[in-house]
Amino acid sequence: MDTLDLEQLALVPWFSKERLPDAPSEPPVDKIKEYVRVPFMKRNRNYPLFYSWVEIVKSVPSPPLVILDAACGRGIIAQVLFLKGHRVYACDIQNYFCGDKEIDFKLVDLNRDFPYPDNFFDIVINCEGLECLESSIHFLKETARVLKNNGHLLISVPHISSLVGRYNFFKSGILTGYETALFERRNIIYLPLLQELFNETGFRIVHIKGNVPQITKKARLFHALLGRILFPGQNDALKFAHSLIIDAELKKY
């Protein structure tokens, strides 16, 4: 995102007439480059979805690539990648899409078979959408079908195993990231289970990053008491992130 100029950034649908009342806010357009460059542990916790977008966009190699933004919402990621020079397709079950008309947008229910040919995409993106689907394994199988060999799935999911996530569940049984959902969440995405599903469908995790840190005084105390036991040798993203951004490579052969 920080490679786009201000005029290009103004073309991205940060705000929408269809915006839901509880939708998370984004930084002002003229401040976006400053926010993008902030290191993980110093990021503003008020913009978790924005930083999920940032980490996904930063994970996409140089253009031109053929990319599907699955569950694209307003089309933030799709529009940024289009402006960067990629060939972009986008789909969602609802039509909130506000991106460029040259982006191929379709209304698609990702619980069904995808309306795209085999071995077509270099990258499939799913930002905060997997937990809304009826079946994670169906989504991964269809993603593997439409991806080329050595293609990548870039996915962002709520992180229920973070320090705050574990503390909240220990205290009240609430799964952080799901209790204030904008849409109905049908899947609880637990990283060890997701890794097993990746293995079953031919994906290998290349990298895991975090969007924003969730650090409170109680979380710091919880970490001081139990952090070494709960997170032996793990990085800050796995300990503190609100959501995880996962880059998984597909090996078909």
C-alpha positions as CSV (number, residue, x, y, z in Angstrom):
1,M,0.0,0.0,0.0
2,D,2.8,2.4,0.8
3,T,4.0,2.2,-2.9
4,L,0.8,3.8,-4.1
5,D,0.6,7.6,-4.4
6,L,-2.0,9.7,-2.6
7,E,-4.2,10.0,-5.8
8,Q,-4.2,6.2,-6.1
9,L,-5.0,5.7,-2.4
10,A,-7.9,8.0,-2.8
11,L,-9.4,5.5,-5.4
12,V,-9.5,2.7,-2.8
13,P,-13.0,2.3,-1.2
14,W,-11.9,2.8,2.4
15,F,-15.3,4.1,3.2
16,S,-18.6,3.0,1.6
17,K,-22.3,4.1,1.5
18,E,-23.1,0.5,2.4
19,R,-20.8,0.7,5.5
20,L,-22.2,-1.2,8.5
21,P,-22.6,0.8,11.7
22,D,-20.2,-1.4,13.7
23,A,-17.6,-1.6,10.9
24,P,-14.1,-1.0,12.1
25,S,-12.6,2.4,11.1
26,E,-9.6,2.9,8.9
27,P,-6.9,5.6,9.2
28,P,-7.3,8.8,7.2
29,V,-6.1,8.3,3.6
30,D,-3.3,11.0,3.9
31,K,-2.0,9.1,7.0
32,I,-2.1,5.6,5.6
33,K,1.6,5.4,4.6
34,E,2.6,6.4,8.1
35,Y,0.4,3.6,9.6
36,V,1.7,1.0,7.1
37,R,5.3,1.5,8.2
38,V,4.6,1.1,12.0
39,P,6.2,-2.1,13.4
40,F,3.8,-4.8,14.7
41,M,4.2,-4.2,18.4
42,K,3.6,-0.4,18.1
43,R,0.5,-0.6,15.8
44,N,-2.8,1.1,16.7
45,R,-5.2,-1.5,18.1
46,N,-8.1,0.5,16.7
47,Y,-7.4,-0.6,13.1
48,P,-7.1,-4.5,13.2
49,L,-8.8,-5.1,9.8
50,F,-6.7,-2.4,8.2
51,Y,-3.5,-4.1,9.3
52,S,-4.8,-7.5,8.1
53,W,-5.2,-5.8,4.6
54,V,-1.7,-4.4,4.9
55,E,0.0,-7.7,5.8
56,I,-1.8,-9.5,3.0
57,V,-0.9,-6.8,0.4
58,K,2.8,-6.8,1.6
59,S,2.8,-10.6,1.1
60,V,1.9,-10.4,-2.6
61,P,5.0,-10.5,-4.9
62,S,5.6,-8.0,-7.7
63,P,3.1,-7.9,-10.6
64,P,1.8,-9.2,-12.9
65,L,0.0,-12.1,-11.2
66,V,-3.5,-13.5,-11.5
67,I,-5.2,-13.0,-8.1
68,L,-8.6,-13.9,-6.6
69,D,-9.8,-11.9,-3.6
70,A,-12.4,-14.4,-2.2
71,A,-14.9,-12.8,0.2
72,C,-13.6,-9.3,-0.9
73,G,-16.2,-7.1,0.9
74,R,-15.9,-3.5,-0.3
75,G,-12.8,-4.6,-2.4
76,I,-10.0,-2.8,-0.4
77,I,-7.4,-5.5,-1.2
78,A,-8.6,-6.1,-4.7
79,Q,-8.4,-2.4,-5.6
80,V,-4.9,-1.9,-4.1
81,L,-3.6,-4.9,-6.0
82,F,-5.3,-3.8,-9.2
83,L,-3.6,-0.4,-8.8
84,K,-0.3,-2.1,-8.3
85,G,-0.7,-3.8,-11.7
86,H,-2.1,-7.3,-11.0
87,R,-4.9,-9.0,-12.9
88,V,-7.5,-9.2,-10.2
89,Y,-10.8,-11.2,-9.7
90,A,-13.0,-10.6,-6.7
91,C,-16.1,-12.3,-5.3
92,D,-18.4,-12.1,-2.3
93,I,-21.8,-13.5,-1.2
94,Q,-23.0,-9.9,-1.0
95,N,-22.5,-6.9,-3.3
96,Y,-20.7,-4.3,-1.3
97,F,-18.0,-4.1,-3.9
98,C,-16.8,-0.6,-4.7
99,G,-13.7,-1.3,-6.7
100,D,-12.7,-0.5,-10.3
101,K,-15.0,-1.8,-13.1
102,E,-12.0,-3.6,-14.7
103,I,-11.8,-5.9,-11.7
104,D,-13.9,-9.0,-12.5
105,F,-16.4,-9.1,-9.6
106,K,-18.9,-12.0,-9.1
107,L,-21.5,-12.8,-6.5
108,V,-20.3,-16.2,-5.2
109,D,-21.2,-18.4,-2.3
110,L,-17.9,-19.8,-1.2
111,N,-19.8,-22.7,0.5
112,R,-20.4,-24.0,-3.1
113,D,-18.0,-24.8,-5.9
114,F,-16.1,-21.8,-7.2
115,P,-17.0,-20.5,-10.7
116,Y,-13.4,-20.5,-11.9
117,P,-11.3,-22.9,-14.0
118,D,-8.7,-25.3,-12.6
119,N,-5.1,-24.1,-12.2
120,F,-6.0,-20.5,-13.0
121,F,-4.8,-18.3,-10.2
122,D,-1.3,-17.5,-8.8
123,I,-2.7,-16.3,-5.5
124,V,-6.1,-16.7,-3.7
125,I,-6.8,-14.3,-0.8
126,N,-9.3,-14.7,2.0
127,C,-9.3,-12.0,4.6
128,E,-11.4,-12.7,7.8
129,G,-13.8,-14.9,5.8
130,L,-13.0,-18.5,6.5
131,E,-14.7,-18.4,9.9
132,C,-18.0,-17.4,8.2
133,L,-18.1,-20.5,6.0
134,E,-19.9,-23.7,6.7
135,S,-16.8,-25.9,5.8
136,S,-13.2,-24.9,5.9
137,I,-12.1,-28.1,4.1
138,H,-14.4,-27.4,1.1
139,F,-13.0,-23.9,0.8
140,L,-9.4,-25.3,0.9
141,K,-10.2,-28.0,-1.7
142,E,-11.7,-25.5,-4.1
143,T,-8.9,-23.1,-3.5
144,A,-6.4,-25.9,-4.3
145,R,-8.3,-26.7,-7.5
146,V,-8.3,-23.1,-8.9
147,L,-4.7,-22.4,-7.8
148,K,-1.7,-23.2,-10.0
149,N,1.0,-25.5,-8.7
150,N,3.2,-23.6,-6.3
151,G,0.4,-21.0,-6.0
152,H,-0.2,-19.3,-2.6
153,L,-3.2,-18.9,-0.3
154,L,-3.0,-15.7,1.8
155,I,-5.5,-15.9,4.6
156,S,-6.4,-13.8,7.7
157,V,-8.2,-15.5,10.6
158,P,-9.1,-14.4,14.2
159,H,-6.4,-15.6,16.6
160,I,-8.1,-17.3,19.5
161,S,-4.9,-18.7,21.0
162,S,-3.2,-15.4,21.7
163,L,-2.5,-14.3,25.3
164,V,-5.7,-12.2,25.3
165,G,-7.6,-14.9,23.6
166,R,-6.6,-17.5,26.2
167,Y,-7.1,-15.2,29.1
168,N,-10.6,-14.2,27.9
169,F,-11.6,-17.8,27.4
170,F,-10.1,-18.8,30.8
171,K,-12.1,-15.9,32.5
172,S,-15.4,-16.0,30.7
173,G,-15.5,-18.6,28.0
174,I,-15.5,-15.9,25.3
175,L,-13.5,-16.5,22.1
176,T,-11.7,-13.3,21.3
177,G,-12.4,-12.2,17.7
178,Y,-15.8,-13.9,17.6
179,E,-17.8,-12.2,20.3
180,T,-18.3,-8.9,18.4
181,A,-18.5,-10.3,14.9
182,L,-20.1,-8.2,12.2
183,F,-21.4,-11.3,10.5
184,E,-22.4,-14.7,11.7
185,R,-19.3,-16.8,12.4
186,R,-19.8,-20.5,11.7
187,N,-16.3,-21.9,12.1
188,I,-13.9,-21.6,15.0
189,I,-10.4,-21.4,13.4
190,Y,-7.9,-23.1,15.6
191,L,-4.3,-22.9,14.2
192,P,-3.3,-26.6,14.9
193,L,-6.5,-27.8,13.2
194,L,-6.0,-25.4,10.3
195,Q,-2.5,-26.8,9.8
196,E,-3.9,-30.3,9.6
197,L,-6.4,-29.2,7.0
198,F,-3.6,-27.5,5.0
199,N,-1.7,-30.7,5.1
200,E,-4.7,-32.7,3.8
201,T,-5.3,-30.3,0.9
202,G,-1.6,-29.9,-0.2
203,F,-0.8,-26.6,1.5
204,R,2.4,-25.8,3.4
205,I,2.6,-22.8,5.7
206,V,5.4,-20.5,4.6
207,H,5.0,-17.6,7.0
208,I,2.7,-16.4,9.8
209,K,2.3,-12.7,10.7
210,G,0.1,-10.7,13.0
211,N,-2.1,-7.7,12.3
212,V,-2.2,-5.7,15.6
213,P,-1.1,-6.6,19.1
214,Q,-3.6,-7.1,21.9
215,I,-1.7,-6.1,25.1
216,T,-3.4,-5.0,28.3
217,K,-2.1,-4.8,31.8
218,K,-3.9,-8.1,32.6
219,A,-2.4,-9.7,29.5
220,R,1.1,-8.6,30.6
221,L,0.6,-10.1,34.0
222,F,-0.8,-13.3,32.5
223,H,2.2,-13.4,30.2
224,A,4.7,-13.0,33.1
225,L,3.0,-15.8,34.9
226,L,2.3,-18.3,32.1
227,G,3.7,-17.0,28.9
228,R,6.8,-19.2,28.9
229,I,4.6,-22.3,29.4
230,L,1.9,-21.4,26.8
231,F,4.2,-19.9,24.2
232,P,7.6,-21.7,24.3
233,G,9.9,-20.2,21.7
234,Q,7.0,-18.5,19.8
235,N,7.1,-15.1,18.2
236,D,5.2,-11.9,19.1
237,A,2.5,-12.5,16.5
238,L,1.5,-15.9,17.9
239,K,1.5,-14.5,21.5
240,F,-0.2,-11.2,20.9
241,A,-1.9,-10.8,17.5
242,H,-5.6,-10.1,17.2
243,S,-5.6,-12.0,13.9
244,L,-3.1,-14.2,12.1
245,I,-2.1,-13.6,8.5
246,I,-0.9,-16.9,7.0
247,D,0.9,-17.5,3.7
248,A,0.5,-21.1,2.6
249,E,2.0,-22.5,-0.6
250,L,0.3,-25.3,-2.6
251,K,2.2,-28.3,-3.9
252,K,0.1,-30.3,-6.3
253,Y,2.7,-32.6,-7.6
